[in-house]
Amino acid sequence: MNSAKKIINFIDNKNNIINIIILLIVLYIIYRLFTTDINKQRNYNNKNETIENFEGMNIPYYGNIITLNNNNNEPIESNNQYIFNLQKSYRIDCLVFKFKNNNNISSINVKYKYGNDNNKYLKNDNSYGSSPTFDLDTNNKIKINNIVNENNTLVYTSQIILILNSDNTIQDTLQDTLDSYGIFGGERKLLTQKYYQDKTITDNITNIEIAEPPLNLIKYNSNNNITQYTYNINHENDNMKIYCIKLYYNKYTYTNNTINNVDIKIGYENTLYPLDTFKIKKTYKIRCDKYSLDKNNSNPNIYIILDEPIIANKLLISTSIEQSNLRLKHIIINANKPTSEDINEYKNTVNLVINKDNSLETNICPNINELVEKQNKTQDICDNLEYQDKIKSEKIRLERNKQYLLKLKTQQEQISELNNVIEELDKKRKERENTADQIRVLQYQKQKGDASTINDLANQRLESQDNNKLFMDLNLNYTN
């Protein structure tokens, strides 16, 4: 009872009521802030990320063409498996497999070589379990983008294994079912699909189409069967910062079974160093084998994604065969105008290389086996570190969310208790007002009754006085 009186006295104080209202407002603001941050984090985590448009369309298979360690790019087929041995370890960004019209395939697994003798499965978000499976689409094709393993880390490997599963118990039912395939990716310094997307957006990259060079800008060297095409980027002779090249070509090579791979070399010039011709060390490939995805394409093309952007006003693109077997056509470049910072950075890089060895190309060729072994070991360490970092980050995020939720729960409980106290006080106030109203009514009725009684007594008194009056004449004689 004493506690209730104290609470009532507390509520009756106007300053205390104002403090309670302020407290409720502050608690509500905190509640909205926490719930908004959590919702934003969830929306961010659920956000789907896809490659942005290049030349008004999506890059169908992100990454550069990766060839096998044999010249005809033919995988090893055995026991319903296709083994793709690459020339060295690459980061795999996209895989495409197309099959002949064969209804015996029930599901497909894809593994890759991890370390020296270990294999891991590629992850499939739509399939779970120890060996995730991939299903054919309506065109008997599988396309795998955003490639990661079970630990959600990027995949670096020198071997890919395609495993075909069948419900048919007859052996060798899936032999010779592969029609074509494509392996796309690059080395570590090649931008990942996500970062390339971010670059495209933040750097305001546009697309420039350059026509097929005239005959006077096509040179053929018979000594080494090299054909060079010169593409002038624009009429103003301005430099452009180039990230990616889409190259169209004629497919004469498909009639020549002895030619399976065509080497593409890229050189360039710019106005920053007008007397120099620079060469990109990396060799890119055009596949012309029987397993090529473009073997039936009437207008074939390839995407060449540069490891590092170049600044150029002229491109010199060379092929490893003569023009009669393969002819380059027009190109489309993904580029923007270089800023002053881009130009300064480019000059610093060029000057550093020139001062180091007076050449943009180096001829250091370490032992390939040692490089592969070291790279595999390094990849193992990087994958483990990356996995541990993801676990740690996830723990921190979960702990932060847990603290937010605990604070929110505590505040909700406090608000609930405060609401209960306010409701109880309001109930008692109403009861007290009701009791006071009843007392005032009783007092009024009692006063009204007393007044009526007094009025009756007064009337009786007056009536009694009237009854007791004496009507007589008095003759009073006064004597002196």
N, C-alpha and C positions, 0 to 999 in steps of 0.2 A: 504494500500500500504506500509506504514511504517512497519507494522507487517510482511508482506511478505519479505521485505528487511532484517529485523532482522533474520528471519528464514533462508533466503538464506545465510546470513553472518555466521549464526550458523552452517549450513551444510558445508560451505566452509572451516570451521576450522577442520583440521584433528583430533585434539584431541576430539572435540565434536562428530565426527562420531564414533570414537573408543568407547566413553562412551555410545553412543546409542546402538552399537552392544553388548557391555557387558551387558547393561540393558536388551536387548531382550533375551540374553542367560540365564540370571538369572531368568527372568520371565518364560521362557520355562521350566527350571529345576523345579521351584516351581510348575508349572502346572502339570508336570509329576508325581511329588511326591504326590500331592493331589489326582490325579486320580488313581494312583496305590494303595494308601491306601484305597480309597473307594471301588475299585474293590476287593481288598483282603478281606475287611470286608464283602462284599456281598457274596463272594465265601465261606467265613467261615460260614456265616449264613445259606447258602443253602446246606451246607455239610450234607450228610446223615451219621448217626452213627448207626452201627450194632455190635452185639456181635461177638467177634473174635472166632476162632476155638478152641474147646477143644476136644482132641483126634481125630483131623482131621475132626471134624464135628461141626455143631452148636449145642449149648444147645437148644433143641427144645422149652422148656418152662422155661424161666429163673425164679429162685426162688425155695424155698422149698415147698413141698406138704402141703397144708392147708386143714384140715378136718373140718367137720361141728360139731355142738354141740350135734348131736345124733350119736350113735354108727354105724348105717348103712349108714351114709352120704347121707340120702335121703332128698332132698329139699321139701319145702311145695308148692304144686301146687294148684292154685286157679285163676279162671277167666283169663286163658291164661297167667298166670304169674308163675314164679318159684322163690321162696324166699329161699336164702341160708344164714342161720344163723350160723356164725362162733363161735368158742369157746371164742374168745376175739378179740380185734381190732388188725388188721395186716396191714402192707403195702402191697398193691396188685400190683404185677409186671406183671402177665400174667393171662389171662382167656381163657379157651377153652371150647366151647360147640359144641357137635355133636348131630344131630337130626336124627330121623328115616326118611325114604323116604316119605316125606310129602310135597306136592306141594302147600299146603294152606298158607304157611308162606310167607308173602310179604316183611316184614322187621322186624327188632329187635331193641329194645332199651335196654340199660343197665343202671341201676341206682344203687346208693349205699347210705347207711345210713350215714348222715353227722350230727354230733351233736346228740341231744336226739331224735327229731322227724322229722328232715328235711332230704330230699333226694336230691341228685344231679345226673346229667347225666354224664356218661363217655364221654370224647371227642372223636370224630372221625374226622380225618383230611379230609376224603373224603366225609363227610356229614356235612352240616351246618344247623343252625336253633336252636330253643329253645330245641329240643329233637333230637340230632343226632342219626342216624340209622346205623345199621350194616347189611350187606347182607351175605347170605350163599355162600360158594364156591361150586365147583362142587361135593364135597364130603359131602354136607349138614353139613358143619362145619364152625364155626367162631373161629378165633384165634386173640386175642387182646394183642399186646405187647406194651411196653413203655406207660403204662397206666397213664393218667393225667385227670384232670377234665377240666371244661370250662375255668378255670383260669391258665391252664398249670402247676398246682402244683401236687405233688405226692398224691396218694389216700391212706388214712388210714381209715379203716372201720371194723365193725363187722357184716355187713349185705350187701348182694348183691341181687339185684332184676332183674330178666330177664323177659322182657316184649315181648311177641310174638304178632305181628300184622298180620291180615289176611284181604284179600279183600272179603272173603266169609262172607255173612251176617248171616249165620247159627251159632247159639251159640255153644260153646264147640267143634268147629272144630279143635282146636289145642291141645286138651287134650291128655296127654300121648304121646307126640312127642319127649321128651328128651331121647336120647339114652345114652349119657355119658357126663361127664364134668370134668374139672380140674381147680383148683384154686391154684395159685402159688404166693409166696411172702415171707414175713418174718417180723421181727421186725425192729425197726429203725436202729439198729447197723449193720444189714446186708447190705453189699455193694450194691448199686444200679447197674443196668445193665451197665450203662455207666462207673462207677468207676471200676467195675469188668473188663470191657474191657480194661481200661487204665492200671490196675494192670497187666493183662495178658501180655500186650505189654512191659511195662516199666521194669517189674521184670523178663522178659525172662522166663516165666513159661513153663514147658514142661509136658509131659504126661508119666506116668509109669504104665504099666500093671502088676498086681500081680495075680498070679494063685490062684485057689481055694485051700484052706488049706487042707492038708491031714487029715485023721480021728483023728490022735493023737493031732491035734491042734484044734479040735472041741469038746467042753465040754457042757454037758447038765445037768442042775440043776433041778431035779424033784420037788423040794420043791416049786419053783416059776415058773416053765416052761420056764426058761431062757436058750437059747442056745448061747454060745459064740464062735466066730470064731477068730482065731489069724492069722493075715496077717503080715509076715515079708517083709518089704519094699524092701530090697536088700540084696544081699549076703555079701556085704562089711560091713553091719551093720552101714552104715552111716545115719546120721539124715537128714531128708528132711523137708522143710517148705511146709505144705499142705494147699491148699485153697479150694479144692472141691474134692468130691469122687463120682464116678459113680459106682453104685452097681447093679450087675446082680443077679437074683434069679430065682428059680423054682416056678411055680404058683400052687402048690398043694392046696392052700387055697381056690381056686375058687370052688372046689368041696364041700367045707364045708361052708354052708350059715351062720353059727353062727359066723364065723370069718370075720370081715369087715375091721378092722384096725390092723396093726402089728406095734408095737413100736420098734424103732431102737435106741439103745444107743451106744455111741462111747467112748471108752477109748483108751489110748495110752501110750507108754513108749518111753524113749529116753536115750541116753548115758550121757546126762547132769545131770540127776538125776536117776542113774541106779537102785536104790532101791525103787523107787516110781512108782506107776501106777496112772496116771491122768485120770479124767473122765470129759467129757463135760456135763454140766448140762442139756442142751437142749435135748429134745426127738424128734426124727424125725419119720416120718410115712411112711408106705407102705399101700396103699389102695387096698383092695381086695373085694370091694362091687360091686353091679351090675351096678353102674354108673361109675366105674373106666375106664379110657381111655385105660388101658392095659388089659382089660378083654379078648380080643381076640388076644392078642399078644403072639406069641409062644416063644419069648425071651425077657421077660419084664426086665426093669431096671429103676432105679431112680437116680436123681442127688441130692447129699447132699452138699449144699453150706454152708461152715462154716461162722459163724458170725465173727470170728477172726481166722486167720491161726494158726496152731499148728506146733510144731517142734517135729518130731517123727521118730523112726526107726522101730516101730512096732505098728499096729493098732489092737484093741480089739473091734470087732463089735458084739453086742448082739441083739437077737430078743426076743420078748415077748412070743413066742410059741416054741413048740418043733420042732425038725428037720423034723419029719415026715409030718408036715403040711406046712412048708416053709423051703427051703434050700438056703442059700446064696452061690453064685458061685464066679467067679473071680471079681476083682474090677479094676478100673483105677483111679489113683489119678492125680490131677492137682497140680504140685509141682515144687519147685526149690531148689537149695542148699542154706541154710541160710548163710547170711553174718555174720561177727563178730558183726555188729550193731544189727542184728536180734536176735542173741544169747543173747547179753547183755540186750536187751529190754525184751526178754522172761524171763530171770533169774530175772530181777527186778520185773516183774509182779508176778511170782511164789513166790518169797520171800515176796512180799507185802501181798499176800493172806495168805500164811502160817503164817506170823507173826500176821495177823489180827485175824484169827479164827482157825488156825491149820488145815484147810481143804479147798479143792478147791470147795466144795459144801456147800451152805448155805440152811437153812431150814426156812427162813423167808417167811411167807405166808400171806401177807396182804389181806384184804377183796377185793374180785374180783370186786364186784359192784362199790366200791369206786375207785378202780384202773381204771375201764372202764370209769367211769364218769370223773375222773380227766384227763384221757388220751384224751377223746373226747373234753373236754374244752381246754386242751393244744393244741390239733390238730387244733381246731378252731383258736386259737391265732396264732399258727405257720403258718397256711395257709394264714391268713390275713396279717401277717408280711411279709411272702414270696411274696404275691401278691403285697403289697405296695412297697417292694424292687424292684420287677420286673418293676413296673410302673415307679419308680424313675430312675432305670437304663436305661429304654427305653427313658425316657424324656432326660436324660443326653446325650444318644447316638444320639438322633434326633437333639438336640440342637448343639452338636458338628458337626454333618454332615451339619446342616444348616449354621453354621459359616464357615465351609470349602467351601460350595457351594457359599456363599455370597462373600468370598474372591476370589474364582475362577471367579465368575461373574465379580467382580470389575476389576480383573487383565485382563480378556478377553476384557472388555470394554476399558481399558487403552491401551492394545495392538492394538485393533481395531482403536482407535483414533490416535495412533502413526503411524499405517500403512496408515491411511488416510492422515496424514500430510506428510509422506514420499512420498506417491503417488502424492499428490498435488505439492510438491516441485520438484519431478522428472518431472512432466508434465510441470511446468514452466521452468525448466532447458532446456528441449527439445525445448520448444517454443522459449526460448531466443537463443539457439544455432541455430535454424532454421532462426530466424530473422537476427542473425549475419552473417550466411552464405549468406542470400539474399543480405545484405548490401555489403558484400565483393564481391559478383558477380557483383552488380551494380557499385561498385567502380572500379572493374577490367574492366568492359565494358566501363566506362567513360574514364579511363586512356588509354584504347586501342584506343578509338575514338579520344581523344586529341592527342595521338601520331601519329595517321594516318593523322589528320589535319595538324599537325606541319610538318610532312614529305611531305605532298602535297605542303604546303607553301614554304618549302625549295627548292623543285624541281622547283616550279614556279619561285622562286628567281634566281635560277641558270640559268634557261632557259631565264629569262629576261636579265640576265647579258650577256649571250652569244649573245643575239640579239642586244645588245647595244655596241658590240665591233666595233672599227674602225681600218681597215687594211690600213695603209698608211706608206710611207717611209719618214722619217724625216732626212733631211741633216742638220745637225747642224754644223755650222762653228764657231769654237771658235776663237776669236781674242784676241790678247794680249792687 
